[in-house]
Amino acid sequence: MMMNRKRLGRVMAVVAVILAAFFLLSSILIGLGTNVSYNLFDLIGGQNQTPQADQGPTQQDAIDEAKKDLEQNPKDPDAITDLGGLYAQNGQYDEAVKVLQDGRERVPNNAEIPALLGAVYAQQAAGVEPKEQRELYAKAGDSFAAAAEKEGEDEDLYLQAGQSYDQAGEPAEAIKYYNGYLDLEPEGDQAGAVKDRIAALLEGGEGAASGQP
């Protein structure tokens, strides 16, 4: 099902913000930009500045307001991603996951919700033990893949799914979604790096095993 491309673009910008710091340190960064100056409130909440303790409403106030909005509109994708994104920005990843998982059940044909959920899982993967990290990346891959298949024409979702499966140590799924990216962007900025990564995974060499291009 095709989603609102403008809205999905905003959610993918949020995804980029959540993931950028991590993937800048990752050896397989091939898709995200390096500008991490976006404000999450600008992207999903319509506010101009991140609330601070001495500048009116706090971030917790924003979360409380978003919770009320979601209670009143439980099937509104915007309300779901707004609250999930606020929790994620605040480092409350478990709460973000719960909101977004519940949202997927209530709005199963929406692509924005699993896209943001994938970003949260990927962020959770930073700083945990390797086994748990792979499990979280696999969940991120599943979420990005679901979003990609629902939306159908967003190359970034395919790329994020491929990267996440790559980090999870699932080369077959990584190649599938890397190829999905190439189908949509055969001459894209990242096409060369993606092709090189696919070749490394197919060869099954040291670089493939370690997740390095």
N, C-alpha and C positions, 0 to 999 in steps of 0.2 A: 504494500500500500504506500503510495507516494505521500510524503509528509510535506508540511510547509517548509520550503527550502530556506526562507529567510530565518524562520525560527530555528530550524535545524542548524543553520550556520552559526547562530548565536550560541547554541548548546555546544557545538563543536569547538567554538572559541573557548568556552569554559573548559571543555576537555583539554584543550591545548594548555590552558593556564595550570590546570591540576597536574598535568603530566610533564610540562616543559622542564621543570627543574630536575626531575628524575631522568628523563630521556636525554638531557644534555650530558649526563654522566654515563649514559648507557652507550655501549660500543655499537649498538645497531640503530642509533638515531639516524633515520633517513626521511622522516616525514614531517616532523613538527618544526615550526619556526622557532627562532631564538628570542623573540620579543615576549617577555613575561611581564610586561608592565600593565596588562589589562586588569581592570578591576572587576571582580566577580559580580559585585552589585550592579555595575553598569550593564553587564552582559545578561544577567538573568533576573535582576530584581528591579531595574529601572531607577536605582539610586545613583547619585553622583559621587559619593565618597564613602569609603569604608567607615562605619561609625566608630568613634572612639569614646572613651569613658568621659572625657571632658567636652565633648562636642555633641550634646543632645543624645538621641537614642543610641543604645549600645548594640553590639552584634547580637546579643541575646534577645534584645527587644525585637530585632529584625526576625530572628528565628521564631519568637513567640507569635509575631504577626503573621508570618508565613504558615505556622501551624494552624492558626485560626482560619486562614484563607483555605487551607487544604481541608479542614473539617467541614467548611461550608461548601467546598467544591471538590469532593473526593475523586472525581473522574476527570478533573481538569489537568491535562499534561503540564501546563505552565505552572500550576500550583505545586505539582509533584516535583518537577525539576527545580523550581525555586527553592523549596525547602531542602531537598536533597543537596543542592549546590551550596546552600548556606551552611549546612552541617559539614560538608566536605571542606569548605573554606576554613571553618572553625576547628578542623582537625577531629571532628566527631564522626569518624568513618563508619563505625558500627551503626550509628543512627542513620547516617546517609544511606547505607546499604539497605537497612530495613524499609525506609521510606520508598526507595526506588524499587526494591523487590515487590513490595505491596502495590506500588503503582503499576508495575508491569502486569500484575494479575488483574488490576481494575481496568487498565487500558492496554490490552494485549497487542493491538495493531500499531502502537506508537513506536517510532524509531528513536525519538529523543531520549526517552527514559533509559533504555538499555545502553545507549551511547554514553550517557553520564555515569551509569553504573559501572561500565567497563573502566572508565577513568578512575573511579574510586577504588576498584579492586587493584588496578595497577599501582596506584599510590600506596595502598596498603602493603603491597609487596616489597616496598623499599624498607630495608633494615630488618627483615625477618630471616629466619633460618632458610637454607636453600630448599628443603622439601616443602615447607609452607609457602615459600616464594613461588615455586613452580605451580602449586595448586591455585594460588591467587592469580597468577598470570593466565592459567587455563580458564579460570572464571572470567577474567577480563576478556580473553579471546572469545569465549562463548557469547559474552554480552555484546562486544563490538560486532561479531558475526551476525547476531540476531538483528542488530540495528542496520547493518549493511544490507541484509536480505530484505528487510522490511522497506527500507528507503529505496534501494535499487540502483541509484545513480550517484551516490556520494563516494568518490574515490578515497577520501580520507578515512572513512569507516573501514573500507577494505584494508587499507594500509595499517590502521591501528590493530585490526584483527590479526593481520599477518605478523606484526611486530610482537603482539602479546603471545601468540602461539609459539613464535620463535623463542621467546624468553622462557616459555613453559617447557621447552624441549619437545614440541610436537611438530616436527618438520613437515609432515604431510599436510596438516591443516595450515601451517604457515605458508607453504607453497601455494595452496589453493587460494588463499586470500591475497597473497602477493600477486598471483595471476589475475585475480579479480580487479586489483588496482590497475594492472597493466592493460586489461581489457578496456577500462574506462579512460586511462591516461597513457596510451602507448608511447607518447613523446613527451610525457610530463617531466617536470624538474627532477623527480626522484626515480624516473624510469630506469636510468642506468644503474643506480645503486641497488634498486630492487632486482634487476636482472642478475647482477653480480651475486646478490645474496641467495637468490634461487639456485644459481650454479653451485655455490658453496654448499648449500643444503643437499643438493642432488649428489654432489661428490662425497658428502659425508665425512669430510676431513676435519682437522682440528678446529678450524674456524667455525664450522657448523656446530660442532659439539659444544663450543663455548659461547655460541650466540654472537660471534664476531664476524663482520663481513670480510 
